[in-house]
Amino acid sequence: MLRHSRRHMLALLGAVLIGTAPLQAQPLDKVTVAGWSQPISEITNLLAEPDKGFFKAKGIELGYVPGTGGGSAIQNMLTGQADIAFTDPAAFYLALDKGEKLVAIYNIYPQNVFNVVAPKAKGIKGPADLRGKRVGVYSLSSGTRQNLQVLLHQVGLTEKDIAMEVTGLLNFAPLIQDQVDATAATDTGLLVGRMKGLPEVDVIEVKDHLNLPSDIFVVTQATYEAKKPLLKRFLAAYRDSAAWMIAKPEEAAKIAVTRAINGRDEALNLGIIKLRNASSVSPTTDAKGLGHFDMEPMQKGADTFHKLGLIAKPLDMGQVVKSDLIP
């Protein structure tokens, strides 16, 4: 009995000592995302990490490398500047066609948000009307260019049939100043343009021709195979951040004021965030959860790119699109 009591006292003493000892903080695993853009309000759920700590809660220190389009995001990842590319399917297809070993692991925006915008006075109602026109794109490695190529090919045109102009990310100023006749853009770009005085416009929606996802997370095959537990934690954290922005867009709009380079106007932030939230969901994500792929448009996109000569060889999306890491 005495021996039992003594053992019990020692256990209690040990518990007290453990409870008062300073806890050693677990080191965070660094994961860097190569973005297609600068830190803009569209991606407030990533930029809010210092405020919300979604990634820290999963043991991750989040890094971000800005880019100038989906192609540059993949290139920055391939050169070792980042672990994950925040890119678009078009850039994914083009990289695969060049022989890069890549895997798509998360469907960020299932809805296609790309468009071509032209002032009504230009009379540009559809892709065929772009022949001979000056058309702006964000950059030569951006999704705006590749989605423009898709539109042109629908009506038998190529880039040689237009005068393409690189206008930068905020590319509605050249349109307003009549330096271009039309510009390839996104839904959020159009929202910003309208708030800055863009006149009445005609909008050609790419999704009416091919509803590819707008953005996806892509990793190298080597990273996919070697870091599955870490990638699962990253995707769980990203999903949590996306769900937060969908549930609390007003809070996200306030945070964007200080975190996004274009975030000074809170009302504009809210409009952009609501558009991006809408593009984050689809019937597939409603059924399976955020991040899940609908394989049909991914394969149709690859087949279309091959058919139109944008890539040289057919691609099997079943081999390079994986859902096993999605929460």
C-alpha positions as CSV (number, residue, x, y, z in Angstrom):
1,M,0.0,0.0,0.0
2,L,2.8,2.4,0.9
3,R,4.6,1.4,-2.3
4,H,1.5,2.2,-4.3
5,S,1.0,5.6,-2.6
6,R,4.6,6.5,-3.2
7,R,4.3,5.5,-6.9
8,H,1.2,7.6,-7.1
9,M,2.9,10.7,-5.5
10,L,5.8,10.3,-8.0
11,A,3.4,10.3,-10.9
12,L,1.7,13.4,-9.6
13,L,5.0,15.1,-9.1
14,G,6.1,14.2,-12.7
15,A,2.9,15.6,-14.1
16,V,3.4,18.9,-12.2
17,L,7.0,19.1,-13.5
18,I,5.9,18.4,-17.0
19,G,3.1,20.9,-16.8
20,T,5.4,23.7,-15.7
21,A,8.3,22.9,-18.0
22,P,8.5,25.3,-21.0
23,L,7.1,23.6,-24.1
24,Q,9.4,23.5,-27.2
25,A,7.7,24.9,-30.2
26,Q,7.6,22.6,-33.1
27,P,9.5,24.0,-36.2
28,L,7.2,24.8,-39.1
29,D,7.6,23.2,-42.5
30,K,8.2,25.9,-45.2
31,V,6.0,25.7,-48.2
32,T,6.3,28.3,-50.9
33,V,3.7,29.0,-53.5
34,A,4.6,30.4,-56.9
35,G,1.8,32.7,-57.9
36,W,0.7,33.9,-61.3
37,S,0.3,37.4,-59.9
38,Q,1.5,39.9,-57.4
39,P,-0.1,39.7,-54.0
40,I,-3.5,41.0,-55.1
41,S,-6.9,41.0,-53.4
42,E,-8.1,37.9,-55.4
43,I,-5.9,35.8,-53.2
44,T,-6.7,37.4,-49.9
45,N,-7.2,33.9,-48.3
46,L,-3.4,33.4,-48.8
47,L,-2.4,36.9,-47.9
48,A,-4.4,36.7,-44.7
49,E,-2.0,34.1,-43.2
50,P,-0.4,36.6,-40.7
51,D,-3.8,37.5,-39.5
52,K,-5.6,34.1,-39.6
53,G,-2.9,31.5,-39.4
54,F,-4.6,28.8,-41.4
55,F,-1.3,27.3,-42.6
56,K,0.5,27.7,-39.2
57,A,-2.3,25.7,-37.7
58,K,-1.2,22.8,-40.0
59,G,2.5,23.3,-39.1
60,I,3.3,25.2,-42.2
61,E,5.2,28.5,-42.8
62,L,3.7,29.9,-46.0
63,G,5.8,31.6,-48.6
64,Y,4.7,33.4,-51.8
65,V,6.7,34.1,-55.0
66,P,4.9,36.5,-57.3
67,G,4.7,35.9,-61.1
68,T,3.5,37.3,-64.4
69,G,1.1,34.6,-65.5
70,G,0.5,30.8,-65.1
71,G,3.6,30.0,-67.2
72,S,5.9,32.0,-65.0
73,A,4.4,30.3,-61.9
74,I,5.3,26.9,-63.2
75,Q,8.8,28.1,-64.3
76,N,9.4,29.5,-60.8
77,M,8.5,26.2,-59.3
78,L,10.7,24.3,-61.8
79,T,13.7,26.5,-61.0
80,G,13.3,25.7,-57.3
81,Q,12.0,29.0,-56.1
82,A,8.8,27.4,-54.9
83,D,7.2,24.0,-54.1
84,I,3.7,24.5,-55.6
85,A,2.6,26.5,-58.6
86,F,-0.7,28.4,-58.5
87,T,-1.3,28.2,-62.3
88,D,-3.9,27.6,-64.9
89,P,-4.7,24.4,-67.0
90,A,-3.4,26.0,-70.2
91,A,0.1,26.5,-68.7
92,F,-0.2,23.0,-67.3
93,Y,-0.9,21.5,-70.7
94,L,1.9,23.5,-72.3
95,A,4.5,22.4,-69.7
96,L,3.4,18.7,-70.0
97,D,3.7,19.0,-73.7
98,K,7.3,20.1,-73.3
99,G,8.0,17.0,-71.2
100,E,7.8,18.3,-67.7
101,K,6.8,15.8,-65.1
102,L,3.9,17.5,-63.3
103,V,0.8,16.6,-61.3
104,A,-2.3,18.7,-60.7
105,I,-3.4,18.2,-57.1
106,Y,-6.2,20.8,-56.3
107,N,-8.8,22.6,-58.4
108,I,-8.6,26.2,-57.0
109,Y,-11.2,27.8,-59.3
110,P,-13.4,25.3,-61.2
111,Q,-15.2,28.0,-63.1
112,N,-13.5,29.7,-66.1
113,V,-13.2,33.4,-65.4
114,F,-11.4,34.5,-68.6
115,N,-13.0,36.8,-71.1
116,V,-12.3,39.2,-74.0
117,V,-13.7,42.7,-73.5
118,A,-14.2,45.4,-76.1
119,P,-16.0,48.8,-76.1
120,K,-19.4,48.5,-77.8
121,A,-18.3,51.0,-80.4
122,K,-15.7,48.5,-81.7
123,G,-18.5,46.1,-82.8
124,I,-16.6,43.0,-81.4
125,K,-19.4,40.6,-80.5
126,G,-17.6,37.2,-81.0
127,P,-14.2,35.7,-81.6
128,A,-14.5,36.1,-85.4
129,D,-14.7,39.9,-84.9
130,L,-11.2,40.0,-83.5
131,R,-9.6,39.5,-86.9
132,G,-7.2,42.4,-87.6
133,K,-7.8,44.0,-84.2
134,R,-5.3,45.1,-81.5
135,V,-5.9,42.8,-78.5
136,G,-4.2,43.1,-75.1
137,V,-3.0,40.3,-72.9
138,Y,-1.5,40.4,-69.4
139,S,1.7,38.7,-70.6
140,L,2.9,36.2,-73.1
141,S,2.9,33.5,-70.4
142,S,-0.5,34.3,-68.9
143,G,-3.8,32.5,-69.0
144,T,-5.2,35.5,-70.8
145,R,-3.1,34.7,-73.8
146,Q,-3.8,31.0,-73.8
147,N,-7.5,31.5,-73.4
148,L,-7.5,34.0,-76.2
149,Q,-5.8,31.4,-78.4
150,V,-8.7,29.0,-77.6
151,L,-11.3,31.6,-78.7
152,L,-9.4,32.4,-81.9
153,H,-9.1,28.8,-82.8
154,Q,-12.9,28.3,-82.4
155,V,-13.4,30.4,-85.5
156,G,-10.3,29.3,-87.5
157,L,-8.1,32.2,-86.5
158,T,-4.6,32.3,-85.0
159,E,-2.5,35.0,-83.2
160,K,-1.2,36.0,-86.7
161,D,-4.7,37.2,-87.5
162,I,-4.6,39.8,-84.7
163,A,-2.1,42.4,-83.3
164,M,-1.4,41.2,-79.8
165,E,-0.2,43.7,-77.3
166,V,1.3,43.0,-73.8
167,T,-0.5,45.5,-71.6
168,G,0.3,44.2,-68.1
169,L,-2.0,43.0,-65.3
170,L,-4.1,46.2,-65.0
171,N,-4.7,46.2,-68.7
172,F,-7.9,48.3,-69.0
173,A,-6.1,51.6,-69.1
174,P,-4.9,50.9,-72.7
175,L,-8.4,49.9,-73.6
176,I,-9.9,53.1,-72.2
177,Q,-7.2,55.1,-73.9
178,D,-7.9,53.3,-77.3
179,Q,-4.4,51.9,-77.5
180,V,-6.1,48.5,-78.1
181,D,-9.4,47.5,-79.5
182,A,-10.1,44.7,-77.1
183,T,-8.4,43.0,-74.2
184,A,-8.2,39.5,-72.8
185,A,-9.0,39.7,-69.1
186,T,-10.7,38.1,-66.2
187,D,-14.0,38.7,-64.3
188,T,-12.2,40.6,-61.6
189,G,-10.2,42.6,-64.1
190,L,-13.5,43.6,-65.7
191,L,-14.9,44.6,-62.4
192,V,-11.9,46.9,-61.7
193,G,-12.1,48.3,-65.2
194,R,-15.7,49.3,-64.8
195,M,-15.1,51.0,-61.5
196,K,-12.3,53.0,-63.2
197,G,-14.5,54.3,-65.9
198,L,-14.6,51.6,-68.6
199,P,-17.4,52.5,-71.0
200,E,-20.1,50.1,-72.1
201,V,-18.5,47.0,-73.3
202,D,-19.2,43.7,-75.1
203,V,-17.8,40.7,-73.2
204,I,-16.9,37.4,-74.9
205,E,-16.9,34.7,-72.1
206,V,-14.4,31.9,-72.7
207,K,-16.5,29.5,-70.6
208,D,-19.2,29.7,-73.3
209,H,-16.7,28.0,-75.6
210,L,-14.6,25.9,-73.2
211,N,-15.3,25.9,-69.4
212,L,-11.9,25.0,-68.2
213,P,-11.0,25.6,-64.5
214,S,-9.3,29.0,-64.1
215,D,-6.5,28.0,-61.7
216,I,-5.1,24.8,-60.2
217,F,-2.3,23.8,-57.8
218,V,0.5,21.9,-59.6
219,V,3.6,20.2,-58.3
220,T,6.4,18.3,-59.8
221,Q,5.9,14.5,-59.9
222,A,9.0,14.2,-57.6
223,T,7.4,16.5,-55.0
224,Y,4.0,14.7,-55.3
225,E,5.7,11.3,-54.6
226,A,8.1,12.5,-51.9
227,K,6.0,14.9,-49.8
228,K,2.4,13.6,-49.7
229,P,1.9,14.2,-46.0
230,L,3.1,17.8,-46.2
231,L,1.0,18.4,-49.4
232,K,-2.1,17.0,-47.6
233,R,-1.5,19.5,-44.8
234,F,-1.0,22.3,-47.2
235,L,-4.2,21.6,-49.1
236,A,-6.2,21.2,-45.9
237,A,-4.9,24.7,-44.8
238,Y,-5.7,26.1,-48.2
239,R,-9.2,24.6,-48.1
240,D,-9.7,26.2,-44.7
241,S,-8.6,29.6,-46.0
242,A,-10.9,29.3,-49.0
243,A,-13.9,28.3,-46.9
244,W,-13.2,31.2,-44.5
245,M,-13.2,33.7,-47.4
246,I,-16.4,32.2,-48.8
247,A,-18.1,32.4,-45.4
248,K,-16.7,35.9,-44.4
249,P,-16.0,38.0,-47.5
250,E,-16.4,41.2,-45.5
251,E,-13.7,40.3,-43.1
252,A,-11.5,39.3,-46.0
253,A,-12.1,42.6,-47.7
254,K,-11.0,44.5,-44.6
255,I,-7.8,42.4,-44.4
256,A,-7.0,43.0,-48.0
257,V,-6.8,46.7,-47.3
258,T,-3.4,46.1,-45.7
259,R,-2.3,42.8,-47.3
260,A,-3.0,43.3,-51.0
261,I,-1.1,45.7,-53.2
262,N,-4.3,46.7,-54.9
263,G,-6.5,46.6,-51.7
264,R,-6.9,50.2,-50.6
265,D,-10.6,50.3,-51.7
266,E,-12.5,48.0,-49.3
267,A,-15.7,48.0,-51.4
268,L,-13.7,47.0,-54.5
269,N,-12.0,44.3,-52.5
270,L,-15.4,42.9,-51.5
271,G,-16.6,42.8,-55.1
272,I,-13.4,41.0,-56.2
273,I,-13.6,38.5,-53.4
274,K,-17.2,37.7,-54.1
275,L,-16.4,37.0,-57.7
276,R,-13.5,34.8,-56.7
277,N,-15.6,33.0,-54.2
278,A,-18.2,32.2,-56.9
279,S,-15.5,30.7,-59.1
280,S,-14.3,28.5,-56.3
281,V,-17.4,26.3,-56.3
282,S,-19.1,24.1,-58.8
283,P,-21.5,21.1,-58.8
284,T,-18.5,18.9,-58.3
285,T,-17.3,20.8,-55.3
286,D,-20.8,20.9,-53.9
287,A,-20.9,17.1,-54.1
288,K,-17.3,16.2,-53.1
289,G,-15.9,19.3,-51.4
290,L,-13.6,22.3,-52.3
291,G,-10.7,21.5,-54.5
292,H,-12.1,18.4,-56.3
293,F,-11.7,18.1,-60.1
294,D,-14.4,17.4,-62.7
295,M,-12.2,15.4,-65.1
296,E,-14.4,15.9,-68.2
297,P,-13.5,19.6,-68.8
298,M,-9.8,18.9,-67.9
299,Q,-9.6,16.2,-70.5
300,K,-11.7,18.2,-73.0
301,G,-9.3,21.1,-72.5
302,A,-6.3,18.9,-73.2
303,D,-8.0,17.4,-76.3
304,T,-8.9,20.8,-77.6
305,F,-5.4,22.2,-77.1
306,H,-4.1,19.2,-79.1
307,K,-6.8,19.5,-81.8
308,L,-6.0,23.1,-82.2
309,G,-2.3,22.6,-82.4
310,L,-1.5,24.4,-79.2
311,I,0.2,21.3,-77.9
312,A,2.0,18.7,-80.1
313,K,0.9,15.4,-78.4
314,P,-2.3,14.1,-76.8
315,L,-2.4,14.2,-73.0
316,D,-4.2,11.7,-70.6
317,M,-5.4,13.8,-67.7
318,G,-6.1,10.6,-65.7
319,Q,-2.4,10.2,-65.4
320,V,-1.5,13.7,-64.2
321,V,-4.6,14.9,-62.2
322,K,-4.7,13.4,-58.7
323,S,-7.3,13.8,-56.0
324,D,-5.8,11.6,-53.3
325,L,-4.3,14.6,-51.4
326,I,-7.5,16.7,-51.3
327,P,-9.1,16.9,-47.9
